[in-house]
Every structure is written in structure tokens, then in C-alpha cells.
């Protein structure tokens, strides 16, 4: 009889344990379903950007350069307006057009050179302030080939850079990995300061 009582207690304990386990598992599944439903609702309620909010414009100013020597002076500056489209808050792409101006005064003779570039770029914004950017296109370089004679040479470029965004301002340092700047005796780094405006 004692054995029968022990068996009944064991059976009852096992049944009670199974009931508790099923109850805990059911509650856990219910909580998971509620979390998934809440996440779906939050995603659906999150406002998406309008077309106006996705477009932004701005302009970079390449750092002005001034050189002086006993024979003359040289001054250069660049301006690069751009327009871009935001895919989301992290990624965007755009187009840019750059104008570089170089003034040279040597031995009393003044001359000017102008360079142009047309590029497309893609960028990522990390931690709301760190910029990673890839920019490629065509660069048109004007150069002297003799006294008061100039020629224009076009070649592809591919710039990879990083920068920092603060407010409506940006600073970017980029390097031409194509090697064409270096081969055409142009400094391969670009350091530029930009102003960005949302519509």
C-alpha cells in the first residue's frame, strides 16, 4: 500500500510539473507574440521621410592655397556645389560639379588656370556625425604647354574619403585611389569644407 501511495505521489508530482511547464511555455510564447506585434506596430507608426525631406543640397569649398616665392605668387581655390537624395537616415547619393581656379603671378606676368570636374557620390552617415564617402567622375585639368599656351586634359578619378558632420557643416578629407591625380602632377588629397541645407 505504501508503494501504491508513493507511485500516486510521483505521478501527481510529474503531472503537476508538466502543467507548470506548459503554463510557463504558453506565457513565454504570449509575451514573444506581444513583443513582435508591438515591434510591427512601432515600425508601421514610424513616419517615413517625404520626398522633400529626402533631398538636400550644399556646396564644398576646397581649402584655399597660397604660395609665395622670390619669383612670384600662386593662389588657388575650389567651389563644388552638389545635390543629393537620402535613401534613409544613413545612406544617400548625389551629383556634384566642381570649379577650381588657380592664379599665378610669375616675374610680373599674371596667368590663370581653371579646372572642372563632374562626379557622382555615395555616402554613409555613422553615429549621426561620421561621414564615409566614395566619389567618382571625370576631371578636366587645364595646364601650360608653353609660354602663354594652355591645353585641357580630361581623365577619370575615384575619391575615397571620410569626414565629420556638425550642424549644417561638414569637413571631408578624400584621396584619389585611381592614381590619375598623381600621374597628372595634381595633389592626390582633397580637403574641403561644406555647407548642407535640407529642403
C-alpha positions as CSV (number, residue, x, y, z in Angstrom):
1,X,0.0,0.0,0.0
2,X,2.9,2.3,0.8
3,X,4.3,1.6,-2.6
4,X,1.0,2.5,-4.3
5,X,0.8,5.8,-2.3
6,X,4.4,6.6,-3.4
7,X,3.6,5.8,-7.0
8,X,0.5,8.0,-6.9
9,X,2.5,10.9,-5.3
10,X,5.2,10.5,-8.0
11,X,2.6,10.5,-10.8
12,X,0.8,13.6,-9.3
13,X,4.1,15.4,-9.0
14,X,5.0,14.7,-12.6
15,X,1.6,15.8,-13.8
16,X,1.8,19.0,-11.8
17,X,5.3,19.7,-13.1
18,X,4.2,19.2,-16.7
19,X,1.2,21.5,-16.1
20,X,3.6,24.2,-14.7
21,X,6.0,23.8,-17.6
22,X,3.2,24.1,-20.2
23,X,1.9,27.1,-18.4
24,X,5.3,28.8,-18.4
25,X,5.9,28.0,-22.0
26,X,2.5,29.3,-23.0
27,X,3.1,32.6,-21.1
28,X,6.5,32.9,-22.8
29,X,5.0,32.4,-26.2
30,X,2.4,35.0,-25.4
31,X,5.0,37.5,-24.4
32,X,7.0,36.9,-27.6
33,X,3.9,37.4,-29.7
34,X,3.1,40.7,-27.9
35,X,6.7,41.9,-28.5
36,X,6.6,41.0,-32.2
37,X,3.2,42.7,-32.5
38,X,4.5,45.8,-30.7
39,X,7.6,45.9,-32.9
40,X,5.4,45.7,-36.1
41,X,3.2,48.5,-34.8
42,X,6.2,50.7,-34.0
43,X,7.6,50.1,-37.5
44,X,4.3,50.9,-39.1
45,X,3.8,54.0,-36.9
46,X,7.4,55.3,-37.6
47,X,7.0,58.3,-40.0
48,X,8.7,57.8,-43.4
49,X,10.6,60.7,-45.0
50,X,8.7,62.7,-47.6
51,X,10.4,63.5,-51.0
52,X,11.1,67.0,-49.8
53,X,12.9,65.6,-46.7
54,X,15.0,63.2,-48.8
55,X,16.6,65.9,-50.9
56,X,19.4,68.1,-49.7
57,X,21.8,70.5,-51.4
58,X,25.0,72.2,-50.5
59,X,28.4,73.3,-51.6
60,X,32.0,72.4,-50.7
61,X,34.8,74.9,-50.6
62,X,38.2,73.4,-51.3
63,X,40.8,74.8,-48.9
64,X,42.4,77.9,-50.5
65,X,46.1,77.6,-51.2
66,X,48.6,80.4,-51.3
67,X,52.2,80.0,-52.2
68,X,54.9,82.8,-52.5
69,X,58.5,82.9,-53.5
70,X,61.1,85.4,-54.8
71,X,59.8,84.9,-58.4
72,X,56.1,85.2,-57.8
73,X,52.9,84.1,-56.0
74,X,50.2,81.5,-56.6
75,X,46.7,81.3,-55.3
76,X,44.1,78.6,-55.7
77,X,40.6,77.9,-54.5
78,X,37.8,75.5,-55.5
79,X,34.0,75.5,-55.2
80,X,31.8,72.3,-55.5
81,X,28.0,72.6,-55.4
82,X,26.1,69.4,-55.1
83,X,22.6,67.9,-54.8
84,X,21.8,64.5,-53.1
85,X,19.0,62.1,-52.3
86,X,18.6,60.3,-49.0
87,X,17.6,56.6,-49.2
88,X,17.2,56.6,-45.4
89,X,18.8,58.4,-42.4
90,X,22.1,56.6,-43.0
91,X,22.7,56.4,-46.8
92,X,22.5,58.9,-49.7
93,X,23.8,59.5,-53.2
94,X,24.2,62.7,-55.3
95,X,25.9,64.6,-58.1
96,X,28.5,67.3,-57.8
97,X,30.2,69.8,-60.1
98,X,33.5,71.4,-59.1
99,X,35.3,74.5,-60.3
100,X,38.9,75.1,-59.4
101,X,40.6,78.4,-60.0
102,X,44.4,79.0,-60.0
103,X,46.0,82.4,-60.2
104,X,49.8,82.6,-61.0
105,X,51.9,85.7,-60.9
106,X,55.5,85.0,-62.0
107,X,58.1,87.6,-62.8
108,X,55.4,90.2,-63.2
109,X,53.3,88.1,-65.6
110,X,49.8,87.1,-64.4
111,X,48.0,84.0,-65.7
112,X,45.0,81.9,-64.7
113,X,44.1,78.2,-65.0
114,X,40.6,76.7,-64.5
115,X,39.8,73.0,-63.8
116,X,36.4,71.3,-63.8
117,X,35.0,68.1,-62.5
118,X,31.7,66.3,-62.7
119,X,31.2,63.5,-60.2
120,X,28.6,61.2,-58.5
121,X,29.0,60.2,-54.9
122,X,27.6,57.8,-52.3
123,X,27.9,58.3,-48.6
124,X,27.1,56.7,-45.3
125,X,26.5,58.6,-42.1
126,X,27.6,56.7,-38.9
127,X,26.7,57.7,-35.4
128,X,25.0,60.8,-36.8
129,X,28.3,62.6,-37.4
130,X,30.9,60.4,-39.1
131,X,30.9,60.5,-42.9
132,X,32.2,57.8,-45.2
133,X,32.1,58.8,-48.9
134,X,33.1,57.4,-52.3
135,X,33.1,59.8,-55.2
136,X,33.9,59.2,-58.9
137,X,33.7,61.0,-62.2
138,X,35.7,63.0,-64.8
139,X,38.3,65.7,-64.0
140,X,39.2,68.3,-66.7
141,X,42.7,69.7,-66.0
142,X,44.0,72.9,-67.7
143,X,47.8,73.2,-67.9
144,X,50.5,75.2,-69.5
145,X,52.3,73.7,-72.5
146,X,54.4,76.7,-73.4
147,X,54.6,80.5,-72.8
148,X,51.0,81.7,-72.6
149,X,49.8,78.4,-74.2
150,X,47.4,76.0,-72.5
151,X,45.8,72.7,-73.1
152,X,43.0,70.8,-71.3
153,X,43.2,67.1,-70.4
154,X,40.3,65.0,-69.0
155,X,40.7,61.8,-67.0
156,X,38.7,59.7,-64.6
157,X,39.1,60.0,-60.8
158,X,37.9,58.0,-57.8
159,X,38.0,59.6,-54.4
160,X,37.6,57.7,-51.1
161,X,37.2,59.8,-48.0
162,X,35.9,60.4,-44.5
163,X,34.8,63.4,-42.6
164,X,32.8,64.9,-39.8
165,X,29.3,66.5,-39.8
166,X,28.3,69.1,-37.3
167,X,25.1,71.0,-37.7
168,X,24.8,72.2,-41.3
169,X,28.5,72.0,-41.8
170,X,30.9,69.2,-42.9
171,X,34.6,68.6,-43.2
172,X,35.9,65.9,-45.6
173,X,39.4,64.6,-46.4
174,X,39.5,62.4,-49.6
175,X,42.2,60.6,-51.6
176,X,42.2,59.7,-55.3
177,X,42.8,56.0,-55.4
178,X,42.7,55.9,-59.2
179,X,46.2,57.4,-59.2
180,X,45.3,59.8,-62.0
181,X,45.8,62.9,-59.9
182,X,49.3,61.8,-59.1
183,X,50.1,60.9,-62.7
184,X,48.9,64.3,-63.8
185,X,51.0,66.1,-61.2
186,X,48.0,67.1,-59.1
187,X,48.0,66.7,-55.3
188,X,46.0,63.5,-54.7
189,X,44.3,64.7,-51.5
190,X,41.3,66.9,-51.3
191,X,40.4,68.7,-48.1
192,X,37.1,70.5,-48.2
193,X,34.6,72.3,-46.0
194,X,30.9,72.2,-46.9
195,X,27.6,73.7,-46.0
196,X,24.5,71.5,-46.3
197,X,20.8,72.6,-46.5
198,X,17.7,70.4,-46.3
199,X,14.6,71.5,-48.2
